[in-house]
Amino acid sequence: MKTKNSAYSSFFSIVALGLLLAGCIFLIDAFGNEQDLVSWWKFEHSREGKTLDSIGQIEDDITGNFKHVPGVQGNALKLDGFTTVVTREASKSPRLSGAFSIEAWIAIAAYPWNWCPVVAQEKEGEAGYFFGIGPQGEVGFHAAVNREWKNCISEARIPLRKWTHVCAVYDTDSGIKLYVNGEISGELLVKGRITPAFDRDLLIGMNREKKKPSHAVPPGAGTLPSWFSLDGILDEVKIFKRELSPFEVINSYSVKQPSAFPDIPPRVMPSGPPGPGRFGAYYTRLRYYEEWDALWPVSDHPDVIVQFDDSPVRVVFWRGLRYSPAWITENGLWLADQSGESGNDEGCVEHMQDIHCLYSHVRIIENTPARAVVHWRYAPVSSRNNLWTVEDRTGWAWWIDEYYTFYPDGTGIRKVLWRQPESGHELPWLQIQETSVLCHPGQNAGDVLKHEALTLLNLEGFSHTYSWPDDETVDTRERRNLPRDPSIVRDLRPDNPVIQVINMRAKAKPFVIFEPGNRPVVYVGRVRSKVINFPAYNHWPVCQVHSDGRFVQAADRATSFSISYNQPRRHLGAGSNRWVVMFYGATLGGASELLPLAKSWIRPPELKVVQGDASSSGYDISQRAYIVHCVPESHPAMMELEFLASSESPLVNACLVVKGWEEYGTEVLLEGRRLIPGRDFRIGTVRVIDGTDLLLWLKKTSTIPVRMILTKKID
């Protein structure tokens, strides 16, 4: 009779034997995986533009921008998403037509703009094979079998910024099987041999020709074929000249589990140091992520940041937005603007299509303690980089100048100027302003925008808040075929709104103030719940493919979406010039607290020159400033001014531009009280070709008349 201990001993012996046998089978099968292995790119290193296939001992060309980073085992190849490709000459490529298998480890930073190969040797639709990743993270194997192009797509979507094992198996009797992390995720029954494309080079990481981005916004006239590569890391790419069994695939996945996360840092659009910061405009070089930055042949000062002393908000003029300025909240949320846009048979014509900033540039005009002025000049172009409305006799096209005048109270005045095209070249339509919310990669609308998204307010104090999305039945694609888009609200409340506040998930809420006569439109629908929970587009910002509209397929890239647009009152300038003006900023309070500020700009109090050799030219709404001219040759040492403020024309901070004041220290008295420089007012001087002008920014709010005395401090 067996004792209790001997029973336990027998039990553990059986278990140990089972584990030993399983381990042996595992090892045998694992080593068996290497049978009929014809190519193996380990990507341990590269030498003089070559990477080694360790089985064939062939050095293949590796071109574009790339680097080696830690991989699943040893090093791996990091592709930049734009230029990287590994090329094997056709004559040296594995000759695959019967059963074969391809496997690889991949970590994706962003899904490709359209199908992009891991490994491919094909003449699409006619011959060869293509094993790659799709625009929604699907894995696919496409091949010509009996001269018919067959497609097998995985059910699984590979995750972002994680190591994933992918494998495609082809057999002449059972067809195609796709595996993701060792599990079968797609199969297609087809019999026959693959029609080879032996005359084509084998490519890793990039298509052999330009390809259109997927999911273009209809009608898609501005979406063109573009170059792009896989954006991520590849490792352990293998080709077998036989069918791998399911057990072999899962072993291959299990044996080489990565020990660390892939080297793909989070991507955040750059906005410089967080605010508050010393007021002014600064040239700088804003860096996004390494691979994107490497594309730009620029020096150290291509971008501009505007900071404010008393506000955490900052304004960025960055190449990634083609220099369209964005207001950045204290927690890093971005709000930008559509700017000038029209369209022709090439699609949209706008600054967004100028992906290399060939026609868009920015410069600082003024930078003093009293104010900063930034000039953005651009030519709206099509995705083909074509200018528009080129005049027959002069050769000049449609150009736009935008001047942004910033003040220490965290506000900025935007003046947009353009010349009306000559007869025969008229714009069919023109949009100047569209409120564009931006998302960093990984964000969606719910992360950056409150459900009660937009508040409109009129000068009488009546307001209405619009929720977004309000109607989740309105699909982004379907709405474009409707005679009246139900996602657009045109009959707005309240009457005659002039203030728009965007309720972002931040303490600082960006706002825009318009002149009376503005015609706003609000979006409350445009939902795409089947793909992602906001109707976003990623042809702008940042992207380098040629497209005037692409629907987002995942929160993998920087994206934009709009919640309103406005048609500001247009002014007639000299000759055929036109201009509009808008007032931007961000408030830490409620929408109603902006009423005095709006009134001070729309209904500014009159300025009288009480004493001194000077005259007032009134208020320039396009720079939020009073213009005062000193009498020529008089050089006044003192000037007394009065702001005729009232409850309907309040004084809320003010800027004086005193022409011809020259460079002297200036003392300021307000109602007999000497003001403290820096705290109560700020002084700046601007040298112009015929003298020097004084800039004085006054920090003062009043609903009753206020007298001010300026005195030169002459040593």
C-alpha positions, 0 to 999 in steps of 0.5 A, a space after each residue: 500500500 502506497 503511503 501519502 508521501 509516495 502518492 504526492 511524490 508520484 503526482 509531482 513526478 508526473 507533473 515534472 515529466 509533463 512540463 519537461 515534455 512540453 518544454 522539449 516540444 516547445 524548443 523543438 518547434 521554436 528551433 523548427 521555426 527557422 527551417 526554410 527561413 529565406 530572409 531575416 532583417 534584424 535591424 541591429 545596425 546599418 552601415 553606409 546606407 545598408 542594412 543586413 539580411 542575416 540569412 541571405 547575407 545581402 546588404 539592402 539599401 535603407 534610405 530616408 530618415 531613420 535611426 536604430 532604437 531598442 527593439 524586441 531583441 537587440 535593436 530595431 529600425 525606427 521609420 519616420 513616417 515620411 521618407 524611410 524605405 528598405 529596398 531589395 533588388 528584384 533579382 536578389 529577392 526571395 522568389 515566392 509563389 507557392 506557400 510562404 509566410 511573413 512575420 514581423 514585430 511592429 510598434 505604430 506611432 500613427 496609422 499610415 495615411 493609407 495602406 503601407 507595406 511591412 513587406 511587399 513585392 507587387 504590381 498592385 491588382 495584377 501580380 505579387 503580394 503586399 503585406 501591410 498596415 491599413 489606415 485604421 490599424 488593420 493588418 492586410 495581405 493582398 495578392 494576385 492568385 490565378 491573376 485575380 487580386 485577393 484581399 484579406 483584412 484582419 478583424 483586429 486593429 493593432 494598438 498604438 505605441 505598443 509592440 505587436 506581432 503580425 504574421 501573414 501565411 499563404 498556402 496554395 490549398 488553404 489560402 490566406 491566414 492573418 495573425 495578430 499577437 499569435 491569434 488568428 484574426 483573418 482568413 480567406 479561402 483561395 486556391 492556387 499559386 500567387 502570380 509573381 512580380 519577380 521584376 519588382 523590387 521588394 520594399 519594406 516600410 513604404 509604397 513603391 509609388 505615391 498613394 492618395 490618403 484614404 477617407 478624403 472629404 468629398 468631392 476630394 478634388 484636393 486630395 492627391 497621391 503623396 509619399 509616406 512610410 510607416 510611422 513607427 518601429 520594425 523589428 525581426 522581419 522574417 520571410 519563410 518559404 513555407 506555411 507556418 503552423 498556428 503553433 509556430 506562429 504563437 511560439 514566435 509571438 511568445 518566445 520573443 516578448 518585448 521587455 520594454 515599451 517601444 521608443 515612441 514618446 507622446 507627441 504634443 504640439 509645441 507651444 514654448 514655456 508655460 505662461 505667464 511670461 514676460 510680455 512680448 513677441 519672441 522668435 524661436 524654434 518650436 520642436 514637435 517630435 524628432 522625425 517631423 522636425 528633421 524634415 524642416 531645413 530651417 534655422 533657429 528662428 522660424 517661429 514666433 511666440 507671444 507671452 503675457 505677464 498676467 495671463 497663463 495664455 500664450 499665442 503661437 505662430 508655428 510652421 505646423 499650422 502654416 503660421 496661423 496663430 493658435 491661442 494656448 490655454 494654461 493646460 495646453 489646449 489649442 484654439 486656432 482659426 481657418 483664415 482666408 479660404 476659397 475654392 476652385 476646381 482644384 479643391 480648397 484654396 487656403 493657407 492650410 495647403 501650403 505644407 512647406 510654408 512656401 508662401 506663408 511667413 511671419 515677422 515681428 513688426 513691433 515689440 515694446 513693453 506697451 504692445 507687440 505687433 506680428 505680421 503674418 503674410 500668406 498666399 492661399 494655395 491649392 493642394 497642388 501648390 498653385 496660386 489663384 486669381 493670378 492677374 493677367 497683366 501684373 502676374 500678382 495672385 491672391 495674397 493676404 496680410 494679417 496684422 496681430 496687435 497684442 496688448 499686456 492684458 492678454 488680448 490681440 486685435 486681428 486685422 485681415 487685408 486683401 486686394 479684391 481680384 480684378 474683373 474676371 478673376 472674382 472669388 466664388 466665395 470667401 471665408 475669413 474666420 472659422 473657429 478651429 479646435 485642435 487636438 494633440 495626438 491621443 485627444 478627442 473633442 471630449 478631452 478639449 471641449 465642453 459639451 456646452 461648447 459655445 456661448 454667444 452674447 450681444 451688447 445688451 447682455 443676452 446670451 445663449 449657449 450651444 451644446 455640441 454635438 446637439 444632434 447625434 443623428 447628423 453624420 459628417 458624410 451624409 450631411 454633405 448631400 443634404 440640401 440644408 445641412 441640419 448640423 448648421 444653426 443659422 437662426 441664432 440667439 440672441 439677436 445681433 451677437 458680437 461676442 463668442 466664447 469657446 468653452 474649452 476644458 480649461 480655466 482660460 476660455 478663448 473668445 472673439 469679439 466682432 463688430 456689429 453686422 457680423 453674421 455667425 453660423 454655429 455647428 451643432 451636429 457633424 458626428 462620426 460615432 462609428 469611427 471616432 466621437 468627433 468630426 475631426 480632420 487631420 489634413 491640417 495641422 502638421 500633416 505633410 500629405 497633399 489633401 484639402 480634407 481627410 476624415 480622422 480614422 483614429 486619435 493618432 495624429 494632430 487633428 482639427 474640427 470646427 464649431 462655428 464660422 463668422 462673416 465679419 463686417 467688411 471694410 473698403 480700403 484704398 483702391 480695391 483693398 478690403 479688410 476686416 477686424 476681430 478682437 481675440 483673447 481668453 477670459 478667466 471669468 464668465 462670458 458676461 464679464 466681457 461686455 465692458 471690454 466689447 463696448 470699449 472696442 465697439 463703442 470707444 469713448 471719445 478722446 479730447 485733446 484738452 491742452 497741448 500742441 496736438 490733435 486727435 485722429 480718433 480711435 483706430 478699431 483695427 489696432 485698438 488704439 487712439 491716434 494723436 498727432 503732435 503739431 509738426 515742429 512743435 515738440 510739446 513737452 506736455 499734453 492733457 487728454 480726456 477720455 469721455 467714458 460712460 456706461 455705454 462707452 466705457 474705458 477698459 484699458 487703452 493704447 495711445 499712439 502719439 505721433 512725433 512725441 520723440 524719445 523722452 521719458 514720460 510721466 503720466 498723471 491720471 486725475 491728478 495722481 502720478 501713475 507707476 510705470 509698469 504697474 499702471 501704464 507701460 511705455 514704448 517707442 517706435 522709430 519710423 522713417 520720419 521720427 519717433 512715436 510714443 506708445 502708451 498702454 494705460 491700465 484703467 477701467 472707467 465709466 465716467 470721464 477721465 483726464 490724463 496728463 503726459 509730461 516729457 522728462 527732459 534732463 
